[in-house]
Amino acid sequence: MSIKMIKQFFVSMVVVSGIIFSGQVHAHGGLALADDLCILTVGPYTIHFTGYQPMSQEEEFCEDIPEIGKTVVALDYINDELRPFETEVRIVRSAPSLKITTNTTSQDLEKVSDEDLENMTIYHLPPKVYPNASILIDHTFPEKGKFAGVVTVTGNDQEWVSVFPFSVGEGLPINWFTDVLPYVALVAFAAFFFFRSRKKPEQEGSAA
């Protein structure tokens, strides 16, 4: 294998890993990790999302919930403009009327009848004003599955809806950028220097 081929392999792996990482960042609707903060975007506003499982997981999660069981999520307004607005929170499970995927949006939920939506709902906080800018969600997930969080903000005669699909009980997701790419780079560099060191003796032998 030539040095040129090793270089091409390394560049290809970096590009592929970058694409995978970019897909992960935008894979969960209105919820995304930005500058080490989990941010929920609702219309023109942003809310800080903090999730943890006090009984099973020590570290916080963003998006997917690693295990079944007791789960606590805190939603903290980043924009003070949200304080006088009403906020509604709903968690729905995947159902025959709507199979939840990572691409599920508010437009998909609009196609579901009110009756089906109620049947899909496993947790609901009715519209309410939170002047302290903080919402606490405490729910126990008894089983694995696909779900979606729905946050609706109403104010100034307008309504904004944010939907973020997530899974429960599938363990911590793999972060390709931090968990996989460094090892790929290490292998690529090792292969590069190995074949480079082999090529030098061959060149010296040819010159002799």
Solvent accessible surface area in square Angstrom, and as a share of the most:
residue,aa,sasa,rsa
1,M,135,0.60
2,S,53,0.34
3,I,34,0.17
4,K,140,0.59
5,M,101,0.45
6,I,4,0.02
7,K,110,0.47
8,Q,100,0.44
9,F,91,0.38
10,F,55,0.23
11,V,87,0.50
12,S,57,0.37
13,M,57,0.25
14,V,60,0.34
15,V,80,0.46
16,V,73,0.42
17,S,4,0.03
18,G,28,0.27
19,I,116,0.59
20,I,60,0.31
21,F,62,0.26
22,S,59,0.38
23,G,44,0.42
24,Q,58,0.26
25,V,34,0.20
26,H,145,0.65
27,A,30,0.23
28,H,20,0.09
29,G,46,0.44
30,G,20,0.19
31,L,0,0.00
32,A,27,0.21
33,L,88,0.44
34,A,50,0.39
35,D,137,0.71
36,D,133,0.69
37,L,87,0.43
38,C,9,0.06
39,I,27,0.14
40,L,0,0.00
41,T,64,0.37
42,V,0,0.00
43,G,40,0.39
44,P,93,0.58
45,Y,30,0.11
46,T,39,0.23
47,I,0,0.00
48,H,53,0.24
49,F,8,0.04
50,T,24,0.14
51,G,0,0.00
52,Y,83,0.31
53,Q,0,0.00
54,P,66,0.41
55,M,157,0.70
56,S,65,0.42
57,Q,37,0.17
58,E,181,0.81
59,E,101,0.45
60,E,113,0.51
61,F,13,0.06
62,C,27,0.16
63,E,25,0.11
64,D,24,0.12
65,I,7,0.04
66,P,1,0.01
67,E,67,0.30
68,I,75,0.38
69,G,22,0.21
70,K,74,0.31
71,T,4,0.02
72,V,11,0.06
73,V,13,0.07
74,A,21,0.16
75,L,1,0.00
76,D,48,0.25
77,Y,20,0.08
78,I,87,0.44
79,N,41,0.21
80,D,97,0.50
81,E,100,0.45
82,L,0,0.00
83,R,93,0.34
84,P,91,0.57
85,F,15,0.06
86,E,74,0.33
87,T,0,0.00
88,E,32,0.14
89,V,3,0.02
90,R,27,0.10
91,I,13,0.06
92,V,0,0.00
93,R,96,0.35
94,S,34,0.22
95,A,11,0.08
96,P,128,0.80
97,S,53,0.34
98,L,25,0.12
99,K,140,0.59
100,I,8,0.04
101,T,72,0.42
102,T,70,0.41
103,N,123,0.63
104,T,5,0.03
105,T,59,0.34
106,S,23,0.15
107,Q,108,0.48
108,D,42,0.22
109,L,19,0.10
110,E,136,0.61
111,K,167,0.71
112,V,17,0.10
113,S,60,0.39
114,D,117,0.60
115,E,129,0.58
116,D,49,0.26
117,L,39,0.19
118,E,105,0.47
119,N,91,0.46
120,M,2,0.01
121,T,27,0.15
122,I,53,0.27
123,Y,39,0.15
124,H,72,0.32
125,L,41,0.20
126,P,80,0.51
127,P,69,0.44
128,K,117,0.50
129,V,61,0.35
130,Y,25,0.09
131,P,94,0.59
132,N,104,0.53
133,A,8,0.06
134,S,41,0.27
135,I,2,0.01
136,L,115,0.57
137,I,11,0.06
138,D,69,0.36
139,H,34,0.15
140,T,77,0.45
141,F,2,0.01
142,P,106,0.66
143,E,108,0.49
144,K,139,0.59
145,G,25,0.24
146,K,91,0.38
147,F,11,0.05
148,A,0,0.00
149,G,1,0.01
150,V,14,0.08
151,V,1,0.00
152,T,19,0.11
153,V,0,0.00
154,T,58,0.33
155,G,11,0.10
156,N,111,0.57
157,D,154,0.80
158,Q,99,0.44
159,E,115,0.51
160,W,40,0.14
161,V,57,0.33
162,S,7,0.05
163,V,10,0.05
164,F,16,0.07
165,P,3,0.02
166,F,13,0.05
167,S,7,0.05
168,V,0,0.00
169,G,10,0.09
170,E,106,0.48
171,G,26,0.25
172,L,86,0.43
173,P,75,0.47
174,I,99,0.50
175,N,46,0.23
176,W,87,0.30
177,F,99,0.41
178,T,81,0.47
179,D,73,0.38
180,V,37,0.21
181,L,29,0.14
182,P,69,0.44
183,Y,145,0.55
184,V,25,0.14
185,A,24,0.18
186,L,119,0.59
187,V,92,0.53
188,A,1,0.01
189,F,102,0.43
190,A,60,0.47
191,A,25,0.20
192,F,38,0.16
193,F,111,0.46
194,F,109,0.46
195,F,49,0.20
196,R,103,0.37
197,S,62,0.40
198,R,125,0.45
199,K,87,0.37
200,K,106,0.45
201,P,79,0.49
202,E,107,0.48
203,Q,99,0.44
204,E,120,0.54
205,G,51,0.49
206,S,100,0.65
207,A,91,0.71
208,A,123,0.95
